Amino acid sequence: MRTRIKELRARDSLTQDELARKVNVRRETIVFLEKGKYNPSLKLAYDIAQTFGLGIEEVFIFDI
Amino acid sequence: MSKSKILLISLATGTVTFVAGMWLYFSRATMGAFEYAVAGFVLMTVIFGFVVGLKKLSDEKKGFPADDELSISIKLKAGAMAFLCSFYLWTFVMIFLSGSNMDVEVIIGIGVLGMAVLFLGFWTYYSQKGIGDAHSN
């Protein structure tokens, strides 16, 4: 699974710390998500997508 | 992290440090390489717990949660792997140490300390490497 979190953070001028606070997780979780080393729960994926004003499928891309 | 949780962790850390300190003090005359190794492992475990606790407190002050879904998943996976590997550890202990002239308390202590070291090892590994899907193996 790929994510567009890094790209969307840059678009919205958000740091990893700020995004982590917005979705109530630790900064390390955002780091792992951006590196593709962690697949989030549905709730976290939803919260992150909502923060960017997008749907889950626009932020998290499944390569099947 | 709630104040009661901080108090509980501080109490546990303090108790382990105090007991290990007393043990070192009273057995300092007869201490050999083995006792020093055990003391080293205990000290390493206590320092590790202390550092992790301090980091969590500092993160909380900055507005981050002490635990989130990733840190809980890492803890659970590290615990599960340490438990699985402890079967091999205890088998090793039973085969190689039960026939020795060591006291039973010492043998059990080695096993328990080994489990703690296994957990720390897996926790560090998964904290660096990540765990992929939180709900898979």
N, CA and C atoms of all chains as a GROMACS GRO file, in nm:
protein
  603
    1MET      N    1   0.084  -0.120   0.000
    1MET     CA    2   0.000   0.000   0.000
    1MET      C    3   0.088   0.125   0.000
    2ARG      N    4   0.056   0.220  -0.087
    2ARG     CA    5   0.126   0.348  -0.090
    2ARG      C    6   0.036   0.454  -0.026
    3THR      N    7   0.099   0.560   0.022
    3THR     CA    8   0.016   0.669   0.075
    3THR      C    9   0.062   0.801   0.013
    4ARG      N   10  -0.029   0.897   0.010
    4ARG     CA   11   0.004   1.030  -0.041
    4ARG      C   12   0.018   1.130   0.074
    5ILE      N   13   0.043   1.077   0.194
    5ILE     CA   14   0.043   1.165   0.313
    5ILE      C   15   0.150   1.274   0.301
    6LYS      N   16   0.270   1.234   0.260
    6LYS     CA   17   0.380   1.331   0.252
    6LYS      C   18   0.345   1.444   0.153
    7GLU      N   19   0.295   1.404   0.039
    7GLU     CA   20   0.258   1.501  -0.066
    7GLU      C   21   0.146   1.594  -0.016
    8LEU      N   22   0.046   1.536   0.052
    8LEU     CA   23  -0.066   1.618   0.100
    8LEU      C   24  -0.026   1.708   0.216
    9ARG      N   25   0.069   1.660   0.298
    9ARG     CA   26   0.121   1.745   0.406
    9ARG      C   27   0.189   1.867   0.349
   10ALA      N   28   0.267   1.844   0.242
   10ALA     CA   29   0.338   1.956   0.178
   10ALA      C   30   0.236   2.054   0.118
   11ARG      N   31   0.131   2.000   0.058
   11ARG     CA   32   0.026   2.085  -0.001
   11ARG      C   33  -0.037   2.175   0.104
   12ASP      N   34  -0.065   2.117   0.222
   12ASP     CA   35  -0.132   2.192   0.328
   12ASP      C   36  -0.035   2.257   0.428
   13SER      N   37   0.094   2.250   0.398
   13SER     CA   38   0.200   2.305   0.486
   13SER      C   39   0.186   2.253   0.629
   14LEU      N   40   0.171   2.123   0.641
   14LEU     CA   41   0.159   2.061   0.773
   14LEU      C   42   0.288   1.985   0.804
   15THR      N   43   0.336   1.994   0.927
   15THR     CA   44   0.451   1.912   0.966
   15THR      C   45   0.398   1.777   1.015
   16GLN      N   46   0.490   1.682   1.031
   16GLN     CA   47   0.450   1.550   1.084
   16GLN      C   48   0.391   1.566   1.224
   17ASP      N   49   0.451   1.654   1.305
   17ASP     CA   50   0.402   1.678   1.441
   17ASP      C   51   0.258   1.730   1.439
   18GLU      N   52   0.232   1.826   1.351
   18GLU     CA   53   0.098   1.886   1.345
   18GLU      C   54  -0.007   1.785   1.301
   19LEU      N   55   0.029   1.705   1.199
   19LEU     CA   56  -0.066   1.603   1.153
   19LEU      C   57  -0.092   1.499   1.264
   20ALA      N   58   0.016   1.461   1.332
   20ALA     CA   59   0.002   1.362   1.440
   20ALA      C   60  -0.093   1.414   1.549
   21ARG      N   61  -0.077   1.542   1.585
   21ARG     CA   62  -0.166   1.600   1.688
   21ARG      C   63  -0.311   1.603   1.639
   22LYS      N   64  -0.329   1.637   1.511
   22LYS     CA   65  -0.466   1.647   1.457
   22LYS      C   66  -0.539   1.513   1.462
   23VAL      N   67  -0.466   1.403   1.435
   23VAL     CA   68  -0.533   1.273   1.432
   23VAL      C   69  -0.507   1.192   1.560
   24ASN      N   70  -0.444   1.259   1.658
   24ASN     CA   71  -0.422   1.200   1.791
   24ASN      C   72  -0.341   1.070   1.789
   25VAL      N   73  -0.227   1.076   1.719
   25VAL     CA   74  -0.133   0.963   1.725
   25VAL      C   75   0.006   1.019   1.753
   26ARG      N   76   0.102   0.929   1.774
   26ARG     CA   77   0.239   0.972   1.798
   26ARG      C   78   0.305   1.005   1.663
   27ARG      N   79   0.408   1.090   1.668
   27ARG     CA   80   0.474   1.131   1.544
   27ARG      C   81   0.533   1.011   1.470
   28GLU      N   82   0.582   0.912   1.545
   28GLU     CA   83   0.644   0.793   1.484
   28GLU      C   84   0.543   0.721   1.392
   29THR      N   85   0.416   0.726   1.430
   29THR     CA   86   0.314   0.658   1.350
   29THR      C   87   0.303   0.723   1.211
   30ILE      N   88   0.311   0.857   1.208
   30ILE     CA   89   0.307   0.928   1.079
   30ILE      C   90   0.431   0.893   0.996
   31VAL      N   91   0.547   0.885   1.064
   31VAL     CA   92   0.672   0.849   0.994
   31VAL      C   93   0.659   0.712   0.930
   32PHE      N   94   0.610   0.615   1.007
   32PHE     CA   95   0.594   0.477   0.955
   32PHE      C   96   0.491   0.473   0.841
   33LEU      N   97   0.384   0.550   0.855
   33LEU     CA   98   0.282   0.553   0.750
   33LEU      C   99   0.340   0.607   0.620
   34GLU      N  100   0.418   0.715   0.630
   34GLU     CA  101   0.477   0.775   0.510
   34GLU      C  102   0.577   0.682   0.443
   35LYS      N  103   0.646   0.602   0.525
   35LYS     CA  104   0.744   0.508   0.469
   35LYS      C  105   0.679   0.380   0.419
   36GLY      N  106   0.549   0.366   0.443
   36GLY     CA  107   0.478   0.245   0.401
   36GLY      C  108   0.508   0.125   0.488
   37LYS      N  109   0.555   0.150   0.613
   37LYS     CA  110   0.589   0.041   0.702
   37LYS      C  111   0.476   0.006   0.798
   38TYR      N  112   0.364   0.070   0.784
   38TYR     CA  113   0.251   0.043   0.873
   38TYR      C  114   0.120   0.066   0.799
   39ASN      N  115   0.032  -0.028   0.807
   39ASN     CA  116  -0.102  -0.013   0.749
   39ASN      C  117  -0.198   0.027   0.862
   40PRO      N  118  -0.258   0.145   0.855
   40PRO     CA  119  -0.337   0.195   0.968
   40PRO      C  120  -0.472   0.125   0.981
   41SER      N  121  -0.533   0.146   1.097
   41SER     CA  122  -0.670   0.098   1.116
   41SER      C  123  -0.762   0.182   1.027
   42LEU      N  124  -0.883   0.133   1.006
   42LEU     CA  125  -0.979   0.205   0.923
   42LEU      C  126  -1.008   0.344   0.981
   43LYS      N  127  -1.016   0.350   1.117
   43LYS     CA  128  -1.047   0.478   1.182
   43LYS      C  129  -0.936   0.581   1.159
   44LEU      N  130  -0.811   0.536   1.174
   44LEU     CA  131  -0.700   0.630   1.155
   44LEU      C  132  -0.692   0.674   1.009
   45ALA      N  133  -0.712   0.578   0.917
   45ALA     CA  134  -0.711   0.613   0.774
   45ALA      C  135  -0.820   0.717   0.745
   46TYR      N  136  -0.937   0.698   0.804
   46TYR     CA  137  -1.050   0.790   0.785
   46TYR      C  138  -1.015   0.928   0.841
   47ASP      N  139  -0.958   0.930   0.964
   47ASP     CA  140  -0.922   1.058   1.028
   47ASP      C  141  -0.820   1.135   0.944
   48ILE      N  142  -0.720   1.063   0.892
   48ILE     CA  143  -0.616   1.129   0.812
   48ILE      C  144  -0.677   1.184   0.682
   49ALA      N  145  -0.760   1.102   0.618
   49ALA     CA  146  -0.823   1.146   0.493
   49ALA      C  147  -0.911   1.270   0.518
   50GLN      N  148  -0.985   1.269   0.630
   50GLN     CA  149  -1.071   1.382   0.666
   50GLN      C  150  -0.989   1.509   0.688
   51THR      N  151  -0.871   1.492   0.750
   51THR     CA  152  -0.784   1.608   0.776
   51THR      C  153  -0.746   1.677   0.644
   52PHE      N  154  -0.727   1.598   0.539
   52PHE     CA  155  -0.692   1.656   0.410
   52PHE      C  156  -0.815   1.687   0.323
   53GLY      N  157  -0.932   1.657   0.378
   53GLY     CA  158  -1.055   1.684   0.303
   53GLY      C  159  -1.075   1.591   0.185
   54LEU      N  160  -1.023   1.471   0.195
   54LEU     CA  161  -1.033   1.374   0.085
   54LEU      C  162  -1.093   1.243   0.135
   55GLY      N  163  -1.120   1.153   0.041
   55GLY     CA  164  -1.167   1.019   0.078
   55GLY      C  165  -1.047   0.929   0.105
   56ILE      N  166  -1.073   0.818   0.175
   56ILE     CA  167  -0.964   0.725   0.210
   56ILE      C  168  -0.889   0.678   0.084
   57GLU      N  169  -0.965   0.645  -0.020
   57GLU     CA  170  -0.902   0.588  -0.139
   57GLU      C  171  -0.816   0.689  -0.214
   58GLU      N  172  -0.832   0.819  -0.181
   58GLU     CA  173  -0.749   0.921  -0.246
   58GLU      C  174  -0.616   0.942  -0.171
   59VAL      N  175  -0.613   0.896  -0.047
   59VAL     CA  176  -0.491   0.912   0.034
   59VAL      C  177  -0.412   0.782   0.038
   60PHE      N  178  -0.482   0.672   0.054
   60PHE     CA  179  -0.418   0.540   0.064
   60PHE      C  180  -0.445   0.463  -0.066
   61ILE      N  181  -0.337   0.429  -0.135
   61ILE     CA  182  -0.353   0.365  -0.266
   61ILE      C  183  -0.308   0.219  -0.257
   62PHE      N  184  -0.401   0.131  -0.285
   62PHE     CA  185  -0.370  -0.012  -0.281
   62PHE      C  186  -0.319  -0.059  -0.416
   63ASP      N  187  -0.198  -0.112  -0.420
   63ASP     CA  188  -0.142  -0.170  -0.543
   63ASP      C  189  -0.171  -0.319  -0.542
   64ILE      N  190  -0.272  -0.358  -0.619
   64ILE     CA  191  -0.308  -0.500  -0.618
   64ILE      C  192  -0.243  -0.571  -0.738
   65MET      N  193  -0.067   1.014   3.006
   65MET     CA  194  -0.055   0.908   3.106
   65MET      C  195  -0.105   0.959   3.240
   66SER      N  196  -0.190   0.882   3.307
   66SER     CA  197  -0.247   0.930   3.432
   66SER      C  198  -0.143   0.930   3.544
   67LYS      N  199  -0.169   1.011   3.649
   67LYS     CA  200  -0.073   1.021   3.759
   67LYS      C  201  -0.055   0.888   3.830
   68SER      N  202  -0.167   0.812   3.842
   68SER     CA  203  -0.158   0.682   3.911
   68SER      C  204  -0.070   0.585   3.832
   69LYS      N  205  -0.076   0.594   3.699
   69LYS     CA  206   0.007   0.506   3.616
   69LYS      C  207   0.155   0.543   3.631
   70ILE      N  208   0.181   0.675   3.634
   70ILE     CA  209   0.320   0.721   3.652
   70ILE      C  210   0.372   0.675   3.788
   71LEU      N  211   0.286   0.686   3.890
   71LEU     CA  212   0.324   0.646   4.025
   71LEU      C  213   0.353   0.496   4.029
   72LEU      N  214   0.269   0.418   3.963
   72LEU     CA  215   0.286   0.271   3.960
   72LEU      C  216   0.416   0.232   3.891
   73ILE      N  217   0.445   0.297   3.778
   73ILE     CA  218   0.569   0.267   3.704
   73ILE      C  219   0.690   0.308   3.787
   74SER      N  220   0.682   0.426   3.851
   74SER     CA  221   0.794   0.473   3.934
   74SER      C  222   0.816   0.378   4.051
   75LEU      N  223   0.706   0.330   4.110
   75LEU     CA  224   0.714   0.238   4.224
   75LEU      C  225   0.779   0.106   4.181
   76ALA      N  226   0.736   0.053   4.065
   76ALA     CA  227   0.791  -0.073   4.016
   76ALA      C  228   0.940  -0.058   3.984
   77THR      N  229   0.975   0.053   3.915
   77THR     CA  230   1.116   0.078   3.880
   77THR      C  231   1.200   0.093   4.007
   78GLY      N  232   1.147   0.168   4.102
   78GLY     CA  233   1.217   0.190   4.229
   78GLY      C  234   1.237   0.060   4.305
   79THR      N  235   1.133  -0.024   4.308
   79THR     CA  236   1.142  -0.151   4.380
   79THR      C  237   1.248  -0.242   4.318
   80VAL      N  238   1.244  -0.253   4.183
   80VAL     CA  239   1.343  -0.338   4.114
   80VAL      C  240   1.484  -0.287   4.140
   81THR      N  241   1.503  -0.154   4.131
   81THR     CA  242   1.636  -0.096   4.154
   81THR      C  243   1.681  -0.121   4.298
   82PHE      N  244   1.588  -0.103   4.392
   82PHE     CA  245   1.622  -0.122   4.534
   82PHE      C  246   1.660  -0.267   4.562
   83VAL      N  247   1.578  -0.361   4.513
   83VAL     CA  248   1.605  -0.504   4.537
   83VAL      C  249   1.737  -0.545   4.472
   84ALA      N  250   1.759  -0.499   4.347
   84ALA     CA  251   1.884  -0.532   4.278
   84ALA      C  252   2.003  -0.470   4.351
   85GLY      N  253   1.985  -0.349   4.401
   85GLY     CA  254   2.092  -0.281   4.476
   85GLY      C  255   2.125  -0.355   4.604
   86MET      N  256   2.021  -0.399   4.677
   86MET     CA  257   2.042  -0.473   4.802
   86MET      C  258   2.113  -0.605   4.774
   87TRP      N  259   2.068  -0.672   4.667
   87TRP     CA  260   2.128  -0.801   4.631
   87TRP      C  261   2.277  -0.782   4.597
   88LEU      N  262   2.306  -0.675   4.521
   88LEU     CA  263   2.446  -0.647   4.485
   88LEU      C  264   2.529  -0.616   4.609
   89TYR      N  265   2.468  -0.538   4.700
   89TYR     CA  266   2.540  -0.496   4.821
   89TYR      C  267   2.576  -0.616   4.909
   90PHE      N  268   2.476  -0.705   4.929
   90PHE     CA  269   2.500  -0.816   5.021
   90PHE      C  270   2.582  -0.930   4.959
   91SER      N  271   2.588  -0.935   4.824
   91SER     CA  272   2.663  -1.044   4.764
   91SER      C  273   2.790  -0.995   4.695
   92ARG      N  274   2.830  -0.872   4.727
   92ARG     CA  275   2.946  -0.815   4.657
   92ARG      C  276   3.075  -0.893   4.683
   93ALA      N  277   3.084  -0.956   4.801
   93ALA     CA  278   3.207  -1.030   4.835
   93ALA      C  279   3.221  -1.156   4.750
   94THR      N  280   3.106  -1.216   4.715
   94THR     CA  281   3.111  -1.345   4.644
   94THR      C  282   3.075  -1.332   4.496
   95MET      N  283   3.072  -1.210   4.446
   95MET     CA  284   3.026  -1.190   4.308
   95MET      C  285   3.129  -1.235   4.206
   96GLY      N  286   3.079  -1.308   4.106
   96GLY     CA  287   3.164  -1.351   3.996
   96GLY      C  288   3.112  -1.291   3.866
   97ALA      N  289   3.163  -1.343   3.756
   97ALA     CA  290   3.124  -1.289   3.624
   97ALA      C  291   2.974  -1.306   3.600
   98PHE      N  292   2.919  -1.421   3.644
   98PHE     CA  293   2.776  -1.448   3.623
   98PHE      C  294   2.689  -1.344   3.693
   99GLU      N  295   2.721  -1.317   3.820
   99GLU     CA  296   2.642  -1.220   3.898
   99GLU      C  297   2.652  -1.080   3.836
  100TYR      N  298   2.771  -1.047   3.788
  100TYR     CA  299   2.788  -0.916   3.724
  100TYR      C  300   2.704  -0.907   3.596
  101ALA      N  301   2.699  -1.018   3.521
  101ALA     CA  302   2.619  -1.021   3.397
  101ALA      C  303   2.471  -1.003   3.429
  102VAL      N  304   2.423  -1.075   3.533
  102VAL     CA  305   2.282  -1.062   3.573
  102VAL      C  306   2.252  -0.919   3.617
  103ALA      N  307   2.344  -0.862   3.698
  103ALA     CA  308   2.325  -0.724   3.744
  103ALA      C  309   2.321  -0.628   3.625
  104GLY      N  310   2.405  -0.654   3.526
  104GLY     CA  311   2.408  -0.571   3.405
  104GLY      C  312   2.277  -0.576   3.331
  105PHE      N  313   2.221  -0.697   3.316
  105PHE     CA  314   2.092  -0.712   3.246
  105PHE      C  315   1.980  -0.641   3.322
  106VAL      N  316   1.980  -0.655   3.456
  106VAL     CA  317   1.877  -0.590   3.537
  106VAL      C  318   1.887  -0.438   3.521
  107LEU      N  319   2.010  -0.388   3.529
  107LEU     CA  320   2.034  -0.244   3.516
  107LEU      C  321   1.989  -0.195   3.378
  108MET      N  322   2.022  -0.274   3.274
  108MET     CA  323   1.985  -0.238   3.138
  108MET      C  324   1.832  -0.229   3.124
  109THR      N  325   1.762  -0.328   3.182
  109THR     CA  326   1.616  -0.332   3.175
  109THR      C  327   1.555  -0.210   3.246
  110VAL      N  328   1.609  -0.179   3.365
  110VAL     CA  329   1.555  -0.066   3.442
  110VAL      C  330   1.580   0.065   3.367
  111ILE      N  331   1.701   0.083   3.316
  111ILE     CA  332   1.734   0.207   3.244
  111ILE      C  333   1.646   0.221   3.120
  112PHE      N  334   1.627   0.110   3.049
  112PHE     CA  335   1.544   0.109   2.928
  112PHE      C  336   1.401   0.154   2.962
  113GLY      N  337   1.344   0.094   3.067
  113GLY     CA  338   1.209   0.129   3.110
  113GLY      C  339   1.199   0.276   3.150
  114PHE      N  340   1.302   0.323   3.219
  114PHE     CA  341   1.306   0.461   3.265
  114PHE      C  342   1.309   0.558   3.147
  115VAL      N  343   1.394   0.528   3.049
  115VAL     CA  344   1.409   0.615   2.932
  115VAL      C  345   1.278   0.618   2.851
  116VAL      N  346   1.218   0.500   2.832
  116VAL     CA  347   1.091   0.493   2.756
  116VAL      C  348   0.982   0.572   2.830
  117GLY      N  349   0.977   0.558   2.962
  117GLY     CA  350   0.878   0.631   3.044
  117GLY      C  351   0.897   0.781   3.033
  118LEU      N  352   1.023   0.825   3.039
  118LEU     CA  353   1.052   0.969   3.029
  118LEU      C  354   1.011   1.024   2.893
  119LYS      N  355   1.038   0.945   2.786
  119LYS     CA  356   1.003   0.988   2.651
  119LYS      C  357   0.851   1.003   2.638
  120LYS      N  358   0.778   0.907   2.697
  120LYS     CA  359   0.632   0.913   2.690
  120LYS      C  360   0.580   1.037   2.762
  121LEU      N  361   0.639   1.065   2.879
  121LEU     CA  362   0.597   1.183   2.955
  121LEU      C  363   0.623   1.311   2.876
  122SER      N  364   0.742   1.316   2.815
  122SER     CA  365   0.777   1.436   2.738
  122SER      C  366   0.686   1.450   2.616
  123ASP      N  367   0.653   1.338   2.551
  123ASP     CA  368   0.561   1.342   2.436
  123ASP      C  369   0.422   1.391   2.479
  124GLU      N  370   0.379   1.346   2.596
  124GLU     CA  371   0.247   1.387   2.646
  124GLU      C  372   0.242   1.537   2.670
  125LYS      N  373   0.354   1.591   2.723
  125LYS     CA  374   0.359   1.735   2.748
  125LYS      C  375   0.351   1.813   2.617
  126LYS      N  376   0.401   1.750   2.508
  126LYS     CA  377   0.398   1.817   2.377
  126LYS      C  378   0.263   1.800   2.307
  127GLY      N  379   0.172   1.725   2.369
  127GLY     CA  380   0.038   1.710   2.314
  127GLY      C  381   0.014   1.581   2.238
  128PHE      N  382   0.112   1.488   2.241
  128PHE     CA  383   0.093   1.358   2.175
  128PHE      C  384   0.039   1.257   2.276
  129PRO      N  385  -0.034   1.157   2.229
  129PRO     CA  386  -0.078   1.053   2.324
  129PRO      C  387   0.040   0.966   2.368
  130ALA      N  388   0.033   0.913   2.490
  130ALA     CA  389   0.141   0.826   2.538
  130ALA      C  390   0.144   0.697   2.458
  131ASP      N  391   0.028   0.648   2.421
  131ASP     CA  392   0.018   0.526   2.340
  131ASP      C  393  -0.081   0.550   2.228
  132ASP      N  394  -0.053   0.496   2.112
  132ASP     CA  395  -0.150   0.500   2.004
  132ASP      C  396  -0.159   0.360   1.943
  133GLU      N  397  -0.234   0.347   1.832
  133GLU     CA  398  -0.257   0.212   1.779
  133GLU      C  399  -0.128   0.142   1.735
  134LEU      N  400  -0.031   0.220   1.683
  134LEU     CA  401   0.095   0.157   1.640
  134LEU      C  402   0.177   0.111   1.761
  135SER      N  403   0.191   0.197   1.862
  135SER     CA  404   0.274   0.159   1.978
  135SER      C  405   0.211   0.040   2.052
  136ILE      N  406   0.077   0.036   2.058
  136ILE     CA  407   0.011  -0.076   2.124
  136ILE      C  408   0.032  -0.205   2.043
  137SER      N  409   0.022  -0.194   1.909
  137SER     CA  410   0.042  -0.311   1.824
  137SER      C  411   0.186  -0.363   1.836
  138ILE      N  412   0.283  -0.270   1.843
  138ILE     CA  413   0.424  -0.311   1.857
  138ILE      C  414   0.444  -0.383   1.991
  139LYS      N  415   0.382  -0.328   2.096
  139LYS     CA  416   0.395  -0.389   2.228
  139LYS      C  417   0.335  -0.529   2.228
  140LEU      N  418   0.217  -0.543   2.167
  140LEU     CA  419   0.150  -0.674   2.163
  140LEU      C  420   0.231  -0.775   2.081
  141LYS      N  421   0.283  -0.731   1.965
  141LYS     CA  422   0.358  -0.823   1.881
  141LYS      C  423   0.489  -0.862   1.948
  142ALA      N  424   0.557  -0.765   2.010
  142ALA     CA  425   0.682  -0.796   2.080
  142ALA      C  426   0.654  -0.893   2.195
  143GLY      N  427   0.545  -0.871   2.267
  143GLY     CA  428   0.508  -0.961   2.377
  143GLY      C  429   0.479  -1.102   2.328
  144ALA      N  430   0.406  -1.111   2.216
  144ALA     CA  431   0.371  -1.242   2.160
  144ALA      C  432   0.496  -1.316   2.113
  145MET      N  433   0.587  -1.244   2.046
  145MET     CA  434   0.709  -1.307   1.997
  145MET      C  435   0.800  -1.350   2.113
  146ALA      N  436   0.807  -1.265   2.217
  146ALA     CA  437   0.889  -1.298   2.334
  146ALA      C  438   0.833  -1.423   2.402
  147PHE      N  439   0.701  -1.432   2.410
  147PHE     CA  440   0.636  -1.548   2.472
  147PHE      C  441   0.666  -1.676   2.391
  148LEU      N  442   0.655  -1.663   2.258
  148LEU     CA  443   0.682  -1.777   2.170
  148LEU      C  444   0.827  -1.823   2.186
  149CYS      N  445   0.919  -1.728   2.182
  149CYS     CA  446   1.062  -1.763   2.192
  149CYS      C  447   1.097  -1.813   2.332
  150SER      N  448   1.018  -1.774   2.432
  150SER     CA  449   1.050  -1.818   2.568
  150SER      C  450   1.031  -1.970   2.584
  151PHE      N  451   0.950  -2.032   2.496
  151PHE     CA  452   0.939  -2.179   2.501
  151PHE      C  453   1.076  -2.243   2.474
  152TYR      N  454   1.147  -2.185   2.374
  152TYR     CA  455   1.280  -2.235   2.342
  152TYR      C  456   1.377  -2.202   2.454
  153LEU      N  457   1.361  -2.081   2.510
  153LEU     CA  458   1.449  -2.038   2.619
  153LEU      C  459   1.436  -2.132   2.739
  154TRP      N  460   1.309  -2.161   2.777
  154TRP     CA  461   1.288  -2.247   2.895
  154TRP      C  462   1.333  -2.390   2.866
  155THR      N  463   1.317  -2.435   2.740
  155THR     CA  464   1.367  -2.568   2.703
  155THR      C  465   1.519  -2.572   2.721
  156PHE      N  466   1.586  -2.466   2.674
  156PHE     CA  467   1.731  -2.455   2.688
  156PHE      C  468   1.768  -2.457   2.837
  157VAL      N  469   1.695  -2.378   2.916
  157VAL     CA  470   1.724  -2.369   3.060
  157VAL      C  471   1.708  -2.506   3.125
  158MET      N  472   1.598  -2.576   3.087
  158MET     CA  473   1.571  -2.708   3.148
  158MET      C  474   1.679  -2.810   3.112
  159ILE      N  475   1.722  -2.808   2.984
  159ILE     CA  476   1.819  -2.906   2.938
  159ILE      C  477   1.958  -2.878   2.995
  160PHE      N  478   2.001  -2.753   2.986
  160PHE     CA  479   2.141  -2.723   3.018
  160PHE      C  480   2.165  -2.677   3.162
  161LEU      N  481   2.064  -2.621   3.227
  161LEU     CA  482   2.090  -2.566   3.361
  161LEU      C  483   2.032  -2.649   3.475
  162SER      N  484   1.925  -2.729   3.445
  162SER     CA  485   1.862  -2.800   3.556
  162SER      C  486   1.955  -2.907   3.613
  163GLY      N  487   2.048  -2.956   3.532
  163GLY     CA  488   2.142  -3.058   3.582
  163GLY      C  489   2.263  -2.998   3.652
  164SER      N  490   2.273  -2.864   3.645
  164SER     CA  491   2.391  -2.800   3.706
  164SER      C  492   2.368  -2.786   3.857
  165ASN      N  493   2.469  -2.736   3.925
  165ASN     CA  494   2.454  -2.722   4.070
  165ASN      C  495   2.404  -2.584   4.111
  166MET      N  496   2.337  -2.514   4.015
  166MET     CA  497   2.280  -2.381   4.046
  166MET      C  498   2.154  -2.396   4.131
  167ASP      N  499   2.126  -2.295   4.214
  167ASP     CA  500   2.001  -2.296   4.290
  167ASP      C  501   1.882  -2.280   4.196
  168VAL      N  502   1.768  -2.336   4.237
  168VAL     CA  503   1.646  -2.327   4.154
  168VAL      C  504   1.608  -2.180   4.132
  169GLU      N  505   1.623  -2.097   4.238
  169GLU     CA  506   1.585  -1.955   4.228
  169GLU      C  507   1.668  -1.886   4.118
  170VAL      N  508   1.795  -1.922   4.111
  170VAL     CA  509   1.884  -1.860   4.012
  170VAL      C  510   1.842  -1.902   3.872
  171ILE      N  511   1.808  -2.032   3.856
  171ILE     CA  512   1.768  -2.083   3.724
  171ILE      C  513   1.639  -2.014   3.679
  172ILE      N  514   1.542  -2.003   3.770
  172ILE     CA  515   1.417  -1.934   3.736
  172ILE      C  516   1.444  -1.787   3.705
  173GLY      N  517   1.532  -1.726   3.782
  173GLY     CA  518   1.570  -1.587   3.758
  173GLY      C  519   1.628  -1.567   3.619
  174ILE      N  520   1.714  -1.660   3.578
  174ILE     CA  521   1.773  -1.651   3.443
  174ILE      C  522   1.663  -1.657   3.337
  175GLY      N  523   1.567  -1.749   3.356
  175GLY     CA  524   1.456  -1.763   3.261
  175GLY      C  525   1.373  -1.637   3.252
  176VAL      N  526   1.337  -1.582   3.367
  176VAL     CA  527   1.252  -1.461   3.370
  176VAL      C  528   1.326  -1.342   3.310
  177LEU      N  529   1.452  -1.327   3.347
  177LEU     CA  530   1.533  -1.218   3.293
  177LEU      C  531   1.550  -1.234   3.142
  178GLY      N  532   1.567  -1.359   3.099
  178GLY     CA  533   1.578  -1.387   2.956
  178GLY      C  534   1.452  -1.346   2.881
  179MET      N  535   1.336  -1.372   2.941
  179MET     CA  536   1.210  -1.331   2.878
  179MET      C  537   1.202  -1.178   2.865
  180ALA      N  538   1.248  -1.108   2.971
  180ALA     CA  539   1.246  -0.961   2.966
  180ALA      C  540   1.339  -0.911   2.856
  181VAL      N  541   1.457  -0.974   2.845
  181VAL     CA  542   1.552  -0.932   2.742
  181VAL      C  543   1.496  -0.961   2.602
  182LEU      N  544   1.429  -1.076   2.588
  182LEU     CA  545   1.366  -1.110   2.460
  182LEU      C  546   1.263  -1.003   2.422
  183PHE      N  547   1.180  -0.964   2.520
  183PHE     CA  548   1.078  -0.863   2.493
  183PHE      C  549   1.142  -0.731   2.450
  184LEU      N  550   1.247  -0.689   2.523
  184LEU     CA  551   1.314  -0.564   2.487
  184LEU      C  552   1.372  -0.571   2.347
  185GLY      N  553   1.430  -0.687   2.314
  185GLY     CA  554   1.489  -0.706   2.182
  185GLY      C  555   1.384  -0.695   2.072
  186PHE      N  556   1.272  -0.766   2.089
  186PHE     CA  557   1.166  -0.762   1.988
  186PHE      C  558   1.103  -0.623   1.980
  187TRP      N  559   1.083  -0.560   2.095
  187TRP     CA  560   1.022  -0.426   2.098
  187TRP      C  561   1.111  -0.328   2.022
  188THR      N  562   1.242  -0.335   2.045
  188THR     CA  563   1.335  -0.245   1.975
  188THR      C  564   1.332  -0.274   1.825
  189TYR      N  565   1.332  -0.404   1.790
  189TYR     CA  566   1.332  -0.444   1.649
  189TYR      C  567   1.208  -0.391   1.576
  190TYR      N  568   1.090  -0.417   1.633
  190TYR     CA  569   0.966  -0.374   1.567
  190TYR      C  570   0.950  -0.223   1.571
  191SER      N  571   1.007  -0.156   1.674
  191SER     CA  572   0.999  -0.010   1.680
  191SER      C  573   1.080   0.053   1.567
  192GLN      N  574   1.186  -0.016   1.524
  192GLN     CA  575   1.269   0.035   1.415
  192GLN      C  576   1.214  -0.005   1.279
  193LYS      N  577   1.168  -0.130   1.270
  193LYS     CA  578   1.133  -0.188   1.140
  193LYS      C  579   0.987  -0.161   1.102
  194GLY      N  580   0.901  -0.142   1.201
  194GLY     CA  581   0.758  -0.131   1.172
  194GLY      C  582   0.696  -0.269   1.168
  195ILE      N  583   0.563  -0.275   1.163
  195ILE     CA  584   0.500  -0.407   1.170
  195ILE      C  585   0.405  -0.433   1.054
  196GLY      N  586   0.410  -0.349   0.951
  196GLY     CA  587   0.322  -0.372   0.837
  196GLY      C  588   0.177  -0.359   0.879
  197ASP      N  589   0.099  -0.462   0.852
  197ASP     CA  590  -0.042  -0.457   0.888
  197ASP      C  591  -0.059  -0.485   1.038
  198ALA      N  592  -0.130  -0.397   1.106
  198ALA     CA  593  -0.148  -0.410   1.251
  198ALA      C  594  -0.224  -0.536   1.290
  199HIS      N  595  -0.303  -0.588   1.197
  199HIS     CA  596  -0.390  -0.699   1.235
  199HIS      C  597  -0.352  -0.829   1.166
  200SER      N  598  -0.226  -0.839   1.125
  200SER     CA  599  -0.180  -0.965   1.066
  200SER      C  600  -0.054  -1.010   1.138
  201ASN      N  601  -0.004  -1.128   1.101
  201ASN     CA  602   0.119  -1.177   1.161
  201ASN      C  603   0.241  -1.118   1.090
   0.00000   0.00000   0.00000
